[in-house]
Amino acid sequence: MDKEIDYLLTKADLSNYTDNFKQIGVAKVEHFLDVDDETLERDIGLTKIQTRRLRRFFAQIQGESKQRGTSSEGVTSASAPKKRKQAILSFGRSGQLQVLRNDSAPEKKPWEKYLLPNPHTERLKFYNSVVPQIYESSFVSKQAGFKQYLLEQQQMRWQLNTKIKALSDKENNLLRNENWGVCQNIMKFMSGVDGCKGSGDVAKCESSLTTVNEAFNSASDLLSFIDNRRKNLYTEEHTLRSFASDELKYFQEAQERVKAIHQELQKASNALTTTLMSLKRKFPSPMGNNGQSRRKKKENKRKVKKIKEKRLHQRAAILEKTYLKKR
């Protein structure tokens, strides 16, 4: 982190928030200029008093820099003159000399003020990548509420993308990573009962089916989440809400990705289920009869215990009556 902003945070007694500033991409004093009070309070966790104190110390540091005749990066003002707009001279068709303006700095796009400065992580880079399309789709409708909507969209899309990637990696490992033992078993049992030699394969096939079904259920949950979010983008009259065109497009693309994974896992689950049923017929387990026998023995023990308790109560009652008669 830049020494001047580190000095600023230390002077404002906010050095414990250094990591928070790094996370939103503020690593230099010039980056701090682009951060408003709302972001400082929401994303950094500062109170209003801390925010005002930080602004006050920042103004002091700027004043000190000007007195030293340096910029915020330690470059003297003499060695770093301001860029001037250059003029180009040209003769027009009339033969008269014309002055053509040449603005060296292009005009900023309106959505650029919502970009995070110095995005140094994949998450922050992703946040910035979705700003233009969300702005074009939603700013006019959201107006004052756009900034909060943008943050919610960035967080939701990042989380959903992360889940889809994790699911895609899992599906790829389960069905295509031939160096992994779990994948080897799945591929073996998906091809049928050929090569299965004993009852031990029944348990292995059942375990493979459970693993695939867990991933299949995760894909189903993601599809349900996406479907519910898509439905909420429409009014009761089934018309798309004015701000939601880009959000709908995002969900449609995400849904297609998850559907492809879901279909592959479903095929694997169906194949494993068929093989498991065939294996159970080919290698019937004696565990079913043994289980029934154990349950019967347990029930008999419970009945015998109940009869013994009843007899004890009866004997105790007889002894009590005999004792009372003697008295």
PyMOL commands that set and color helices and strands:
alter all, ss='L'
color gray80, all
select helices_A, chain A and resi 3-11+15-23+29-32+37-44+48-68+110-114+122-129+131-176+181-190+200-231+245-282+287-326
alter helices_A, ss='H'
color red, helices_A
select strands_A, chain A and resi 86-91+97-102
alter strands_A, ss='S'
color yellow, strands_A
deselect
rebuild
show_as cartoon
